[in-house]
Amino acid sequence: MDPNRQKTAEEYFEEGLAYFDANKYNEAIEPFKQAVRLKPDYAFAFGFLSLSYHQLGRNDDAIEALKRATQLDPSSGAFHGQPKRYLDNHEARKYWFVSFGKTR
């Protein structure tokens, strides 16, 4: 692999996902942020960025990333197609994180 080649958004996402799956949520954040920097419409990466923040108790950051994910893909089954309900209600947000993510 060319050492000067930039990673793609998908490669950053896969890196973040590997950290996320290993319960290394703090380490997962930067690759997910790089993925959305390179591909600003990457709803799924915003979703996992949100979950990573949530796992660290950074709920304000988690909600901002969730807002972006639902703006990008409001009809996605992953976001339950009801972003306002999930953003406005604490228990509903908790349900979203439990249903979509791997709450540990």
Buried (B, 14 or more C-beta within 10 A) or exposed (E): EEEEEEBEBEBBBEBBBEBBEEEBBEBBBBBBBBBBEBBEEBBBBBBBBBBBBBBBEBBEBBBBBBBBBBEBBBEBEBBBEBBEEBBEEEEBBBBBBEEBBEEE
